Amino acid sequence: MNKKSNQLGFETRAIHAGQTPDPLTGAIIAPVYTASTFVQDGIGENKGYLYSRPGNPTRLTLEVCLADLESAETAFAFPTGLSAAATVLELLEAGSRIVAHDDLYGGVYRLLADLRPKNSGHEVIFVDFADIDAVKAATTNDTAMLWFETPSNPLTKIVDIRNIAEIGQSTDALTVCDNTFSSPFCQRPLELGIDIVVHSATKFLNGHSDLLAGVAAVSPSAPDGMADRLRYLQNAVGAVLSPNDCAMLLRSLKTLPIRMERHCQNAMRIATYLSENKSSLGIEKVLYPGLGDHPGHKIASQQMNGYGAVISLLLTGGQERADKVLRHTQLFQFAVSLGGVESLIQHPASLTHATVPVERREAVGVTDNLVRLSVGIESCDDLISDIEQALRV
Ligand SMILES: *Cc1c(COP(=O)(O)O)cnc(C)c1O
């Protein structure tokens, strides 16, 4: 390729970034190097690899592609999203102050609310990041990190990414955005001034519900040496993605743009349909950032390319009704996770957010009557008939 990679379109880069035919054989797809160790030429002389924890050629190919898609300086591939998050938290000294969004994936909440305060002495304050004044008020000059998701899980709250980046810059707090729900196709936080993006690549990036993986990607404008520190920490902690899983994820990335386009299109149609037929379908509220009445719609339109594929529904009739709906959908299968080509439905209060104490859950709005849809790329007409018949049972 003659053009600099970042001048090419996203769809082209998803297929080609970091990848050239194998010089030895002409193989068009990057070889999978499963070797744990690499033969050395002499002391201090090698071909760039020593041992597969500090560096593996298949992983590097994936990391170059991921960095390109997120407009990052460097990206790192982890075995899970949570290990990526946990390793990013290792950047902080003991006793650090963190300000975090009050609507986060349950596993990340557990790290921030329980593990790190206990084991690292961090002080973690949770505020609503959709309320910029609340974030400003909570962020003092000794705040080390700001951590958020947008759209958030499961309430689809929208955070103004540029504003959070500015608060981080003016207080010297490192900013971290979990971009799992959007993928770099819909949203690139590093381009808006955020320092580090993390992902559960288990979700949209892989998109086929057949592996666990995580990513941390560091902005070229993050504080000096940040990428090197994270590289050091990943090796020190030892959380690396296996070469076979790297190859699977590389393959998945090639169809990320086309999958995301259809995910977003289907979700928009379903959210609109459900919202227009709320009363007859027994729905109190449809939460989807693409809807004009969503409180974050305007900001989402400015910072996102497509509104993602997660829709939350507040049903009439409480948990009993939620259970009934979950049991009656057929295409929307009752399972946790999201971002796969197949549609899913789940119940956050009893599953993904069961780690969040009940008072806290109720206070932020993750109530018993909330069900979350992850809209897949099946025929949209089929999906609408399926959810409709389940809501009418
Ligand atoms: C699933 C998820 C995680 C955790 O990722 P794993 O790959 O399951 O470890 C983190 N953040 C968000 C937003 C998620 O949806």
The ligand as an ORCA input file, in Angstrom:
! r2SCAN-3c Opt
* xyz 0 1
  C     -18.216     -7.769     28.783
  C     -17.717     -6.437     29.172
  C     -16.524     -6.290     29.899
  C     -15.730     -7.491     30.386
  O     -15.140     -8.170     29.335
  P     -14.808     -9.763     29.366
  O     -14.274     -9.990     27.998
  O     -16.078    -10.468     29.662
  O     -13.793     -9.941     30.440
  C     -16.076     -5.012     30.165
  N     -16.785     -3.924     29.787
  C     -17.947     -4.020     29.116
  C     -18.674     -2.783     28.723
  C     -18.452     -5.273     28.789
  O     -19.619     -5.354     28.134
*
